[in-house]
Amino acid sequence: MSHRIPGPPLQQPKRGEIWLAALDKRRPVVVMHRDFAGRSLQSVLVAPVTTTVRDIPTAVRMEATDGLDRDCVASLDNLTLVMRTRLIRKIGQATPARMDAFCRALAVALACRFE
């Protein structure tokens, strides 16, 4: 027996994809979880994207080549879980180099040290 509420099929976001999401307002988010988690969980771990650009190590600059309409940053200090039903549409894909920058910023945000 399924416990899912009837409605449109849930989105299947993948790591590194950039989605428009319904948060405090409609804003882009970067999917941060591993792909396997996105298939089985109802929520997705995302980094919100903002046009408030700060030059801090936990903010990763993004641009039109990422599928955005202006320069902005993904804030790794503000990771959040978003219900998959709040994802509106995929708007871009982060490059492997950009994903590496997200991982470095996330390590700073979580005070993780690698030796």
C-alpha positions in Angstrom: 0.0 0.0 0.0 1.4 3.4 -1.0 1.4 6.3 1.5 2.0 8.8 -1.3 -0.5 11.6 -1.8 -2.1 11.4 -5.2 -0.8 14.0 -7.6 1.8 14.6 -10.3 4.9 12.4 -10.1 7.7 13.6 -7.9 10.7 15.2 -9.5 13.9 13.2 -9.6 16.6 15.7 -9.0 20.2 14.8 -9.3 23.4 16.1 -7.7 24.6 19.3 -9.2 21.3 20.2 -10.9 20.0 23.7 -10.5 16.3 23.9 -10.0 13.8 26.7 -9.5 12.1 26.0 -6.2 9.3 27.5 -4.2 11.0 28.6 -0.9 10.5 32.0 0.8 10.0 33.0 -2.8 10.8 31.4 -6.1 14.5 31.0 -6.3 17.1 28.7 -7.8 18.7 26.0 -5.6 21.6 23.6 -6.2 20.9 20.0 -5.4 23.7 18.8 -3.0 22.7 15.3 -2.0 24.0 12.1 -3.7 21.8 10.8 -6.5 20.7 7.7 -4.6 19.1 9.7 -1.8 17.1 11.8 -4.3 15.3 8.7 -5.5 14.2 7.4 -2.1 13.7 10.5 0.0 10.8 12.9 0.0 13.1 15.9 0.7 16.2 17.1 -1.2 19.2 18.8 0.4 19.8 22.0 -1.5 21.9 25.2 -1.4 19.8 28.3 -2.0 21.0 30.7 -4.7 20.9 34.5 -4.0 21.8 37.6 -5.8 23.3 39.0 -2.6 26.9 38.4 -3.5 29.3 38.2 -0.6 33.0 37.4 -0.9 33.1 34.7 1.8 34.4 31.2 1.5 31.0 29.6 1.9 29.5 31.4 -1.0 30.2 30.0 -4.5 29.8 32.3 -7.4 27.5 31.2 -10.2 26.7 32.8 -13.6 24.8 32.4 -16.8 26.8 29.4 -17.9 25.2 27.5 -15.0 21.7 28.3 -16.4 21.0 31.4 -14.4 19.9 34.8 -15.8 22.4 36.8 -13.7 25.5 36.5 -11.6 24.8 35.2 -8.1 26.1 32.9 -5.4 25.0 29.6 -3.9 25.1 29.9 -0.1 26.6 26.7 1.5 25.9 28.3 5.0 22.2 28.0 4.3 21.8 24.3 3.3 18.2 23.3 3.6 15.9 20.3 3.1 13.2 21.0 0.5 10.2 18.8 -0.2 10.5 17.5 -3.8 7.0 18.7 -4.4 8.4 22.3 -4.1 10.8 21.8 -7.0 9.3 23.6 -10.0 11.6 22.9 -12.9 15.3 22.2 -13.7 17.0 25.3 -15.0 20.7 24.3 -15.2 23.5 22.0 -14.3 26.7 22.8 -12.4 30.0 21.9 -14.0 32.3 19.4 -12.3 34.6 22.4 -11.4 31.7 24.2 -9.8 30.7 21.1 -7.9 34.3 20.9 -6.6 33.9 24.5 -5.4 30.7 23.6 -3.7 32.4 20.8 -1.8 35.2 23.1 -0.7 32.7 25.7 0.5 30.7 23.0 2.3 33.8 21.8 4.1 34.3 25.4 5.3 30.7 25.7 6.3 30.8 22.5 8.4 34.3 23.2 9.7 35.6 19.9 8.2 39.3 19.4 8.0 41.1 17.1 5.6 44.7 16.1 6.1 
